[in-house]
Amino acid sequence: MADVKVFTDLDIELAQKTKDIVNSQRYNNRPAFKTLNLGWDLETGSVAVNYTLVEEVPVTEQPA
């Protein structure tokens, strides 16, 4: 029998915030995320964000 995951309001809110952040990053021509994790910080009562960006390899110009 398959396990059923029940999503809480917080799960849904975090998923929406993640989608909003990724879309904002993409449409504002900012570096892409390699990882993006959102969670809830109990001490501050706010959304906590942890991320790393994709490292872009510098392009070196080749002489003609």
PDB file of N, H, CA, C and O in Angstrom:
ATOM      1  N   MET A   1       0.845  -1.180   0.000  1.00  0.00           N
ATOM      2  CA  MET A   1       0.000   0.000   0.000  1.00  0.00           C
ATOM      3  C   MET A   1       0.890   1.242   0.000  1.00  0.00           C
ATOM      4  O   MET A   1       1.891   1.298   0.714  1.00  0.00           O
ATOM      5  N   ALA A   2       0.524   2.214  -0.788  1.00  0.00           N
ATOM      6  H   ALA A   2      -0.290   2.169  -1.368  1.00  0.00           H
ATOM      7  CA  ALA A   2       1.312   3.445  -0.913  1.00  0.00           C
ATOM      8  C   ALA A   2       1.095   4.349   0.291  1.00  0.00           C
ATOM      9  O   ALA A   2      -0.003   4.436   0.840  1.00  0.00           O
ATOM     10  N   ASP A   3       2.178   5.022   0.688  1.00  0.00           N
ATOM     11  H   ASP A   3       3.070   4.951   0.242  1.00  0.00           H
ATOM     12  CA  ASP A   3       2.064   6.006   1.760  1.00  0.00           C
ATOM     13  C   ASP A   3       1.393   7.258   1.214  1.00  0.00           C
ATOM     14  O   ASP A   3       1.589   7.628   0.056  1.00  0.00           O
ATOM     15  N   VAL A   4       0.612   7.891   2.045  1.00  0.00           N
ATOM     16  H   VAL A   4       0.452   7.590   2.985  1.00  0.00           H
ATOM     17  CA  VAL A   4      -0.063   9.117   1.657  1.00  0.00           C
ATOM     18  C   VAL A   4       0.573  10.264   2.423  1.00  0.00           C
ATOM     19  O   VAL A   4       0.667  10.219   3.650  1.00  0.00           O
ATOM     20  N   LYS A   5       1.009  11.294   1.704  1.00  0.00           N
ATOM     21  H   LYS A   5       0.932  11.331   0.708  1.00  0.00           H
ATOM     22  CA  LYS A   5       1.591  12.472   2.335  1.00  0.00           C
ATOM     23  C   LYS A   5       0.506  13.522   2.457  1.00  0.00           C
ATOM     24  O   LYS A   5      -0.116  13.906   1.467  1.00  0.00           O
ATOM     25  N   VAL A   6       0.287  13.976   3.662  1.00  0.00           N
ATOM     26  H   VAL A   6       0.792  13.664   4.466  1.00  0.00           H
ATOM     27  CA  VAL A   6      -0.678  15.041   3.897  1.00  0.00           C
ATOM     28  C   VAL A   6       0.106  16.344   3.998  1.00  0.00           C
ATOM     29  O   VAL A   6       0.963  16.496   4.868  1.00  0.00           O
ATOM     30  N   PHE A   7      -0.190  17.271   3.113  1.00  0.00           N
ATOM     31  H   PHE A   7      -0.886  17.148   2.406  1.00  0.00           H
ATOM     32  CA  PHE A   7       0.509  18.547   3.118  1.00  0.00           C
ATOM     33  C   PHE A   7      -0.205  19.524   4.038  1.00  0.00           C
ATOM     34  O   PHE A   7      -1.426  19.675   3.989  1.00  0.00           O
ATOM     35  N   THR A   8       0.573  20.174   4.868  1.00  0.00           N
ATOM     36  H   THR A   8       1.564  20.051   4.908  1.00  0.00           H
ATOM     37  CA  THR A   8       0.022  21.184   5.766  1.00  0.00           C
ATOM     38  C   THR A   8       0.019  22.534   5.057  1.00  0.00           C
ATOM     39  O   THR A   8       0.589  22.680   3.976  1.00  0.00           O
ATOM     40  N   ASP A   9      -0.621  23.505   5.671  1.00  0.00           N
ATOM     41  H   ASP A   9      -1.084  23.386   6.549  1.00  0.00           H
ATOM     42  CA  ASP A   9      -0.618  24.859   5.116  1.00  0.00           C
ATOM     43  C   ASP A   9       0.810  25.383   4.987  1.00  0.00           C
ATOM     44  O   ASP A   9       1.132  26.087   4.030  1.00  0.00           O
ATOM     45  N   LEU A  10       1.665  25.038   5.954  1.00  0.00           N
ATOM     46  H   LEU A  10       1.403  24.467   6.731  1.00  0.00           H
ATOM     47  CA  LEU A  10       3.057  25.481   5.909  1.00  0.00           C
ATOM     48  C   LEU A  10       3.794  24.851   4.731  1.00  0.00           C
ATOM     49  O   LEU A  10       4.575  25.529   4.064  1.00  0.00           O
ATOM     50  N   ASP A  11       3.559  23.562   4.463  1.00  0.00           N
ATOM     51  H   ASP A  11       2.925  23.011   5.005  1.00  0.00           H
ATOM     52  CA  ASP A  11       4.173  22.901   3.303  1.00  0.00           C
ATOM     53  C   ASP A  11       3.812  23.634   2.013  1.00  0.00           C
ATOM     54  O   ASP A  11       4.670  23.882   1.166  1.00  0.00           O
ATOM     55  N   ILE A  12       2.550  23.971   1.879  1.00  0.00           N
ATOM     56  H   ILE A  12       1.853  23.770   2.567  1.00  0.00           H
ATOM     57  CA  ILE A  12       2.060  24.633   0.671  1.00  0.00           C
ATOM     58  C   ILE A  12       2.640  26.039   0.564  1.00  0.00           C
ATOM     59  O   ILE A  12       3.025  26.472  -0.523  1.00  0.00           O
ATOM     60  N   GLU A  13       2.704  26.752   1.684  1.00  0.00           N
ATOM     61  H   GLU A  13       2.392  26.401   2.567  1.00  0.00           H
ATOM     62  CA  GLU A  13       3.267  28.104   1.680  1.00  0.00           C
ATOM     63  C   GLU A  13       4.748  28.078   1.293  1.00  0.00           C
ATOM     64  O   GLU A  13       5.199  28.912   0.507  1.00  0.00           O
ATOM     65  N   LEU A  14       5.500  27.127   1.839  1.00  0.00           N
ATOM     66  H   LEU A  14       5.134  26.450   2.477  1.00  0.00           H
ATOM     67  CA  LEU A  14       6.921  27.021   1.511  1.00  0.00           C
ATOM     68  C   LEU A  14       7.123  26.665   0.039  1.00  0.00           C
ATOM     69  O   LEU A  14       8.036  27.183  -0.605  1.00  0.00           O
ATOM     70  N   ALA A  15       6.283  25.792  -0.490  1.00  0.00           N
ATOM     71  H   ALA A  15       5.542  25.372   0.033  1.00  0.00           H
ATOM     72  CA  ALA A  15       6.379  25.430  -1.907  1.00  0.00           C
ATOM     73  C   ALA A  15       6.108  26.646  -2.788  1.00  0.00           C
ATOM     74  O   ALA A  15       6.804  26.854  -3.781  1.00  0.00           O
ATOM     75  N   GLN A  16       5.113  27.443  -2.440  1.00  0.00           N
ATOM     76  H   GLN A  16       4.547  27.273  -1.633  1.00  0.00           H
ATOM     77  CA  GLN A  16       4.788  28.634  -3.230  1.00  0.00           C
ATOM     78  C   GLN A  16       5.915  29.654  -3.151  1.00  0.00           C
ATOM     79  O   GLN A  16       6.275  30.257  -4.162  1.00  0.00           O
ATOM     80  N   LYS A  17       6.476  29.854  -1.960  1.00  0.00           N
ATOM     81  H   LYS A  17       6.184  29.364  -1.139  1.00  0.00           H
ATOM     82  CA  LYS A  17       7.589  30.796  -1.813  1.00  0.00           C
ATOM     83  C   LYS A  17       8.798  30.333  -2.621  1.00  0.00           C
ATOM     84  O   LYS A  17       9.486  31.148  -3.235  1.00  0.00           O
ATOM     85  N   THR A  18       9.056  29.024  -2.622  1.00  0.00           N
ATOM     86  H   THR A  18       8.497  28.362  -2.123  1.00  0.00           H
ATOM     87  CA  THR A  18      10.168  28.483  -3.404  1.00  0.00           C
ATOM     88  C   THR A  18       9.954  28.777  -4.881  1.00  0.00           C
ATOM     89  O   THR A  18      10.872  29.226  -5.568  1.00  0.00           O
ATOM     90  N   LYS A  19       8.757  28.528  -5.366  1.00  0.00           N
ATOM     91  H   LYS A  19       8.011  28.163  -4.808  1.00  0.00           H
ATOM     92  CA  LYS A  19       8.431  28.783  -6.777  1.00  0.00           C
ATOM     93  C   LYS A  19       8.590  30.270  -7.101  1.00  0.00           C
ATOM     94  O   LYS A  19       9.129  30.616  -8.152  1.00  0.00           O
ATOM     95  N   ASP A  20       8.134  31.140  -6.219  1.00  0.00           N
ATOM     96  H   ASP A  20       7.696  30.859  -5.365  1.00  0.00           H
ATOM     97  CA  ASP A  20       8.249  32.583  -6.439  1.00  0.00           C
ATOM     98  C   ASP A  20       9.711  33.023  -6.512  1.00  0.00           C
ATOM     99  O   ASP A  20      10.077  33.833  -7.363  1.00  0.00           O
ATOM    100  N   ILE A  21      10.545  32.484  -5.614  1.00  0.00           N
ATOM    101  H   ILE A  21      10.247  31.825  -4.923  1.00  0.00           H
ATOM    102  CA  ILE A  21      11.966  32.843  -5.598  1.00  0.00           C
ATOM    103  C   ILE A  21      12.649  32.374  -6.876  1.00  0.00           C
ATOM    104  O   ILE A  21      13.405  33.130  -7.487  1.00  0.00           O
ATOM    105  N   VAL A  22      12.392  31.138  -7.285  1.00  0.00           N
ATOM    106  H   VAL A  22      11.778  30.524  -6.789  1.00  0.00           H
ATOM    107  CA  VAL A  22      13.017  30.597  -8.500  1.00  0.00           C
ATOM    108  C   VAL A  22      12.581  31.402  -9.719  1.00  0.00           C
ATOM    109  O   VAL A  22      13.412  31.733 -10.564  1.00  0.00           O
ATOM    110  N   ASN A  23      11.308  31.719  -9.825  1.00  0.00           N
ATOM    111  H   ASN A  23      10.632  31.450  -9.138  1.00  0.00           H
ATOM    112  CA  ASN A  23      10.817  32.499 -10.964  1.00  0.00           C
ATOM    113  C   ASN A  23      11.421  33.898 -10.980  1.00  0.00           C
ATOM    114  O   ASN A  23      11.807  34.394 -12.039  1.00  0.00           O
ATOM    115  N   SER A  24      11.506  34.531  -9.823  1.00  0.00           N
ATOM    116  H   SER A  24      11.192  34.128  -8.964  1.00  0.00           H
ATOM    117  CA  SER A  24      12.101  35.861  -9.734  1.00  0.00           C
ATOM    118  C   SER A  24      13.558  35.829 -10.168  1.00  0.00           C
ATOM    119  O   SER A  24      14.021  36.709 -10.894  1.00  0.00           O
ATOM    120  N   GLN A  25      14.268  34.815  -9.720  1.00  0.00           N
ATOM    121  H   GLN A  25      13.892  34.100  -9.131  1.00  0.00           H
ATOM    122  CA  GLN A  25      15.675  34.654 -10.080  1.00  0.00           C
ATOM    123  C   GLN A  25      15.817  34.492 -11.596  1.00  0.00           C
ATOM    124  O   GLN A  25      16.671  35.127 -12.216  1.00  0.00           O
ATOM    125  N   ARG A  26      14.998  33.661 -12.173  1.00  0.00           N
ATOM    126  H   ARG A  26      14.305  33.145 -11.669  1.00  0.00           H
ATOM    127  CA  ARG A  26      15.062  33.360 -13.606  1.00  0.00           C
ATOM    128  C   ARG A  26      14.710  34.584 -14.452  1.00  0.00           C
ATOM    129  O   ARG A  26      15.417  34.896 -15.411  1.00  0.00           O
ATOM    130  N   TYR A  27      13.625  35.278 -14.106  1.00  0.00           N
ATOM    131  H   TYR A  27      13.051  35.024 -13.327  1.00  0.00           H
ATOM    132  CA  TYR A  27      13.136  36.366 -14.946  1.00  0.00           C
ATOM    133  C   TYR A  27      13.906  37.664 -14.745  1.00  0.00           C
ATOM    134  O   TYR A  27      13.744  38.595 -15.533  1.00  0.00           O
ATOM    135  N   ASN A  28      14.729  37.750 -13.725  1.00  0.00           N
ATOM    136  H   ASN A  28      14.861  36.993 -13.085  1.00  0.00           H
ATOM    137  CA  ASN A  28      15.551  38.941 -13.500  1.00  0.00           C
ATOM    138  C   ASN A  28      16.998  38.711 -13.917  1.00  0.00           C
ATOM    139  O   ASN A  28      17.890  39.463 -13.525  1.00  0.00           O
ATOM    140  N   ASN A  29      17.227  37.662 -14.718  1.00  0.00           N
ATOM    141  H   ASN A  29      16.502  37.052 -15.036  1.00  0.00           H
ATOM    142  CA  ASN A  29      18.553  37.344 -15.254  1.00  0.00           C
ATOM    143  C   ASN A  29      19.617  37.242 -14.169  1.00  0.00           C
ATOM    144  O   ASN A  29      20.726  37.750 -14.330  1.00  0.00           O
ATOM    145  N   ARG A  30      19.284  36.598 -13.086  1.00  0.00           N
ATOM    146  H   ARG A  30      18.382  36.185 -12.955  1.00  0.00           H
ATOM    147  CA  ARG A  30      20.238  36.354 -12.007  1.00  0.00           C
ATOM    148  C   ARG A  30      20.758  34.930 -12.138  1.00  0.00           C
ATOM    149  O   ARG A  30      20.153  34.105 -12.823  1.00  0.00           O
ATOM    150  N   PRO A  31      21.892  34.635 -11.475  1.00  0.00           N
ATOM    151  CA  PRO A  31      22.443  33.274 -11.562  1.00  0.00           C
ATOM    152  C   PRO A  31      21.430  32.228 -11.099  1.00  0.00           C
ATOM    153  O   PRO A  31      20.631  32.475 -10.196  1.00  0.00           O
ATOM    154  N   ALA A  32      21.478  31.071 -11.724  1.00  0.00           N
ATOM    155  H   ALA A  32      22.127  30.870 -12.458  1.00  0.00           H
ATOM    156  CA  ALA A  32      20.561  29.979 -11.385  1.00  0.00           C
ATOM    157  C   ALA A  32      20.948  29.354 -10.048  1.00  0.00           C
ATOM    158  O   ALA A  32      22.112  29.383  -9.650  1.00  0.00           O
ATOM    159  N   PHE A  33      19.969  28.797  -9.372  1.00  0.00           N
ATOM    160  H   PHE A  33      19.023  28.774  -9.695  1.00  0.00           H
ATOM    161  CA  PHE A  33      20.226  28.082  -8.123  1.00  0.00           C
ATOM    162  C   PHE A  33      20.713  26.676  -8.417  1.00  0.00           C
ATOM    163  O   PHE A  33      20.164  25.992  -9.281  1.00  0.00           O
ATOM    164  N   LYS A  34      21.740  26.242  -7.701  1.00  0.00           N
ATOM    165  H   LYS A  34      22.186  26.798  -6.999  1.00  0.00           H
ATOM    166  CA  LYS A  34      22.138  24.837  -7.722  1.00  0.00           C
ATOM    167  C   LYS A  34      21.281  24.099  -6.705  1.00  0.00           C
ATOM    168  O   LYS A  34      20.757  23.022  -6.988  1.00  0.00           O
ATOM    169  N   THR A  35      21.143  24.684  -5.517  1.00  0.00           N
ATOM    170  H   THR A  35      21.570  25.558  -5.287  1.00  0.00           H
ATOM    171  CA  THR A  35      20.243  24.150  -4.490  1.00  0.00           C
ATOM    172  C   THR A  35      19.465  25.307  -3.881  1.00  0.00           C
ATOM    173  O   THR A  35      19.969  26.427  -3.795  1.00  0.00           O
ATOM    174  N   LEU A  36      18.253  25.037  -3.465  1.00  0.00           N
ATOM    175  H   LEU A  36      17.844  24.127  -3.535  1.00  0.00           H
ATOM    176  CA  LEU A  36      17.424  26.032  -2.786  1.00  0.00           C
ATOM    177  C   LEU A  36      16.558  25.287  -1.788  1.00  0.00           C
ATOM    178  O   LEU A  36      15.731  24.458  -2.167  1.00  0.00           O
ATOM    179  N   ASN A  37      16.750  25.586  -0.509  1.00  0.00           N
ATOM    180  H   ASN A  37      17.422  26.259  -0.201  1.00  0.00           H
ATOM    181  CA  ASN A  37      15.988  24.927   0.549  1.00  0.00           C
ATOM    182  C   ASN A  37      15.295  25.980   1.396  1.00  0.00           C
ATOM    183  O   ASN A  37      15.925  26.936   1.847  1.00  0.00           O
ATOM    184  N   LEU A  38      14.019  25.805   1.607  1.00  0.00           N
ATOM    185  H   LEU A  38      13.507  25.027   1.241  1.00  0.00           H
ATOM    186  CA  LEU A  38      13.274  26.677   2.494  1.00  0.00           C
ATOM    187  C   LEU A  38      12.774  25.863   3.665  1.00  0.00           C
ATOM    188  O   LEU A  38      12.424  24.692   3.519  1.00  0.00           O
ATOM    189  N   GLY A  39      12.743  26.477   4.805  1.00  0.00           N
ATOM    190  H   GLY A  39      13.027  27.428   4.923  1.00  0.00           H
ATOM    191  CA  GLY A  39      12.249  25.818   6.002  1.00  0.00           C
ATOM    192  C   GLY A  39      11.660  26.859   6.934  1.00  0.00           C
ATOM    193  O   GLY A  39      11.541  28.032   6.581  1.00  0.00           O
ATOM    194  N   TRP A  40      11.299  26.424   8.111  1.00  0.00           N
ATOM    195  H   TRP A  40      11.397  25.471   8.398  1.00  0.00           H
ATOM    196  CA  TRP A  40      10.696  27.313   9.087  1.00  0.00           C
ATOM    197  C   TRP A  40      11.634  27.456  10.268  1.00  0.00           C
ATOM    198  O   TRP A  40      12.058  26.456  10.846  1.00  0.00           O
ATOM    199  N   ASP A  41      11.967  28.693  10.638  1.00  0.00           N
ATOM    200  H   ASP A  41      11.623  29.506  10.169  1.00  0.00           H
ATOM    201  CA  ASP A  41      12.841  28.985  11.769  1.00  0.00           C
ATOM    202  C   ASP A  41      11.969  29.206  13.001  1.00  0.00           C
ATOM    203  O   ASP A  41      11.260  30.208  13.100  1.00  0.00           O
ATOM    204  N   LEU A  42      12.029  28.264  13.933  1.00  0.00           N
ATOM    205  H   LEU A  42      12.604  27.451  13.852  1.00  0.00           H
ATOM    206  CA  LEU A  42      11.181  28.350  15.126  1.00  0.00           C
ATOM    207  C   LEU A  42      11.544  29.532  16.018  1.00  0.00           C
ATOM    208  O   LEU A  42      10.670  30.108  16.665  1.00  0.00           O
ATOM    209  N   GLU A  43      12.830  29.900  16.059  1.00  0.00           N
ATOM    210  H   GLU A  43      13.540  29.431  15.533  1.00  0.00           H
ATOM    211  CA  GLU A  43      13.254  30.998  16.927  1.00  0.00           C
ATOM    212  C   GLU A  43      12.712  32.345  16.463  1.00  0.00           C
ATOM    213  O   GLU A  43      12.285  33.160  17.281  1.00  0.00           O
ATOM    214  N   THR A  44      12.729  32.579  15.157  1.00  0.00           N
ATOM    215  H   THR A  44      13.076  31.917  14.493  1.00  0.00           H
ATOM    216  CA  THR A  44      12.281  33.874  14.642  1.00  0.00           C
ATOM    217  C   THR A  44      10.846  33.841  14.129  1.00  0.00           C
ATOM    218  O   THR A  44      10.230  34.886  13.923  1.00  0.00           O
ATOM    219  N   GLY A  45      10.317  32.632  13.922  1.00  0.00           N
ATOM    220  H   GLY A  45      10.818  31.783  14.089  1.00  0.00           H
ATOM    221  CA  GLY A  45       8.961  32.520  13.399  1.00  0.00           C
ATOM    222  C   GLY A  45       8.856  32.969  11.952  1.00  0.00           C
ATOM    223  O   GLY A  45       7.839  33.524  11.537  1.00  0.00           O
ATOM    224  N   SER A  46       9.915  32.727  11.184  1.00  0.00           N
ATOM    225  H   SER A  46      10.742  32.277  11.521  1.00  0.00           H
ATOM    226  CA  SER A  46       9.905  33.156   9.789  1.00  0.00           C
ATOM    227  C   SER A  46      10.480  32.071   8.887  1.00  0.00           C
ATOM    228  O   SER A  46      11.014  31.066   9.357  1.00  0.00           O
ATOM    229  N   VAL A  47      10.359  32.294   7.595  1.00  0.00           N
ATOM    230  H   VAL A  47       9.926  33.110   7.213  1.00  0.00           H
ATOM    231  CA  VAL A  47      10.886  31.359   6.613  1.00  0.00           C
ATOM    232  C   VAL A  47      12.405  31.495   6.573  1.00  0.00           C
ATOM    233  O   VAL A  47      12.934  32.605   6.508  1.00  0.00           O
ATOM    234  N   ALA A  48      13.100  30.367   6.611  1.00  0.00           N
ATOM    235  H   ALA A  48      12.671  29.465   6.663  1.00  0.00           H
ATOM    236  CA  ALA A  48      14.561  30.344   6.518  1.00  0.00           C
ATOM    237  C   ALA A  48      14.949  29.847   5.134  1.00  0.00           C
ATOM    238  O   ALA A  48      14.351  28.901   4.622  1.00  0.00           O
ATOM    239  N   VAL A  49      15.949  30.481   4.528  1.00  0.00           N
ATOM    240  H   VAL A  49      16.435  31.249   4.944  1.00  0.00           H
ATOM    241  CA  VAL A  49      16.376  30.136   3.171  1.00  0.00           C
ATOM    242  C   VAL A  49      17.849  29.753   3.189  1.00  0.00           C
ATOM    243  O   VAL A  49      18.673  30.434   3.799  1.00  0.00           O
ATOM    244  N   ASN A  50      18.167  28.660   2.515  1.00  0.00           N
ATOM    245  H   ASN A  50      17.497  28.108   2.019  1.00  0.00           H
ATOM    246  CA  ASN A  50      19.547  28.221   2.343  1.00  0.00           C
ATOM    247  C   ASN A  50      19.715  27.876   0.871  1.00  0.00           C
ATOM    248  O   ASN A  50      18.919  27.118   0.316  1.00  0.00           O
ATOM    249  N   TYR A  51      20.753  28.431   0.229  1.00  0.00           N
ATOM    250  H   TYR A  51      21.400  29.046   0.680  1.00  0.00           H
ATOM    251  CA  TYR A  51      20.914  28.165  -1.198  1.00  0.00           C
ATOM    252  C   TYR A  51      22.377  28.207  -1.613  1.00  0.00           C
ATOM    253  O   TYR A  51      23.225  28.762  -0.914  1.00  0.00           O
ATOM    254  N   THR A  52      22.649  27.608  -2.762  1.00  0.00           N
ATOM    255  H   THR A  52      21.960  27.158  -3.329  1.00  0.00           H
ATOM    256  CA  THR A  52      23.926  27.758  -3.457  1.00  0.00           C
ATOM    257  C   THR A  52      23.596  28.061  -4.911  1.00  0.00           C
ATOM    258  O   THR A  52      22.578  27.615  -5.440  1.00  0.00           O
ATOM    259  N   LEU A  53      24.472  28.824  -5.545  1.00  0.00           N
ATOM    260  H   LEU A  53      25.300  29.187  -5.115  1.00  0.00           H
ATOM    261  CA  LEU A  53      24.264  29.188  -6.940  1.00  0.00           C
ATOM    262  C   LEU A  53      25.129  28.317  -7.835  1.00  0.00           C
ATOM    263  O   LEU A  53      26.170  27.813  -7.413  1.00  0.00           O
ATOM    264  N   VAL A  54      24.691  28.148  -9.065  1.00  0.00           N
ATOM    265  H   VAL A  54      23.846  28.558  -9.408  1.00  0.00           H
ATOM    266  CA  VAL A  54      25.467  27.408 -10.055  1.00  0.00           C
ATOM    267  C   VAL A  54      26.705  28.241 -10.378  1.00  0.00           C
ATOM    268  O   VAL A  54      26.606  29.434 -10.667  1.00  0.00           O
ATOM    269  N   GLU A  55      27.861  27.604 -10.327  1.00  0.00           N
ATOM    270  H   GLU A  55      27.942  26.635 -10.092  1.00  0.00           H
ATOM    271  CA  GLU A  55      29.090  28.313 -10.675  1.00  0.00           C
ATOM    272  C   GLU A  55      29.248  28.312 -12.188  1.00  0.00           C
ATOM    273  O   GLU A  55      29.271  27.262 -12.830  1.00  0.00           O
ATOM    274  N   GLU A  56      29.354  29.512 -12.737  1.00  0.00           N
ATOM    275  H   GLU A  56      29.335  30.365 -12.216  1.00  0.00           H
ATOM    276  CA  GLU A  56      29.522  29.628 -14.179  1.00  0.00           C
ATOM    277  C   GLU A  56      31.007  29.618 -14.503  1.00  0.00           C
ATOM    278  O   GLU A  56      31.800  30.314 -13.869  1.00  0.00           O
ATOM    279  N   VAL A  57      31.369  28.821 -15.495  1.00  0.00           N
ATOM    280  H   VAL A  57      30.725  28.256 -16.010  1.00  0.00           H
ATOM    281  CA  VAL A  57      32.762  28.742 -15.929  1.00  0.00           C
ATOM    282  C   VAL A  57      33.081  30.004 -16.719  1.00  0.00           C
ATOM    283  O   VAL A  57      32.380  30.323 -17.680  1.00  0.00           O
ATOM    284  N   PRO A  58      34.140  30.732 -16.325  1.00  0.00           N
ATOM    285  CA  PRO A  58      34.463  31.951 -17.074  1.00  0.00           C
ATOM    286  C   PRO A  58      34.850  31.622 -18.517  1.00  0.00           C
ATOM    287  O   PRO A  58      35.542  30.640 -18.789  1.00  0.00           O
ATOM    288  N   VAL A  59      34.392  32.456 -19.413  1.00  0.00           N
ATOM    289  H   VAL A  59      33.830  33.254 -19.192  1.00  0.00           H
ATOM    290  CA  VAL A  59      34.683  32.267 -20.833  1.00  0.00           C
ATOM    291  C   VAL A  59      35.944  33.057 -21.157  1.00  0.00           C
ATOM    292  O   VAL A  59      36.007  34.262 -20.912  1.00  0.00           O
ATOM    293  N   THR A  60      36.931  32.389 -21.700  1.00  0.00           N
ATOM    294  H   THR A  60      36.879  31.410 -21.899  1.00  0.00           H
ATOM    295  CA  THR A  60      38.154  33.078 -22.110  1.00  0.00           C
ATOM    296  C   THR A  60      38.104  33.288 -23.611  1.00  0.00           C
ATOM    297  O   THR A  60      37.781  32.380 -24.378  1.00  0.00           O
ATOM    298  N   GLU A  61      38.431  34.499 -24.008  1.00  0.00           N
ATOM    299  H   GLU A  61      38.693  35.236 -23.386  1.00  0.00           H
ATOM    300  CA  GLU A  61      38.399  34.810 -25.438  1.00  0.00           C
ATOM    301  C   GLU A  61      39.631  34.224 -26.103  1.00  0.00           C
ATOM    302  O   GLU A  61      40.750  34.362 -25.610  1.00  0.00           O
ATOM    303  N   GLN A  62      39.407  33.579 -27.211  1.00  0.00           N
ATOM    304  H   GLN A  62      38.497  33.467 -27.611  1.00  0.00           H
ATOM    305  CA  GLN A  62      40.492  32.980 -27.979  1.00  0.00           C
ATOM    306  C   GLN A  62      40.922  33.961 -29.070  1.00  0.00           C
ATOM    307  O   GLN A  62      40.077  34.552 -29.742  1.00  0.00           O
ATOM    308  N   PRO A  63      42.235  34.135 -29.247  1.00  0.00           N
ATOM    309  CA  PRO A  63      42.671  35.023 -30.337  1.00  0.00           C
ATOM    310  C   PRO A  63      42.276  34.445 -31.697  1.00  0.00           C
ATOM    311  O   PRO A  63      42.257  33.230 -31.893  1.00  0.00           O
ATOM    312  N   ALA A  64      41.966  35.333 -32.615  1.00  0.00           N
ATOM    313  H   ALA A  64      41.981  36.320 -32.456  1.00  0.00           H
ATOM    314  CA  ALA A  64      41.522  34.901 -33.952  1.00  0.00           C
ATOM    315  C   ALA A  64      42.649  34.357 -34.784  1.00  0.00           C
ATOM    316  O   ALA A  64      42.434  33.955 -35.927  1.00  0.00           O
TER     317      ALA A  64
END
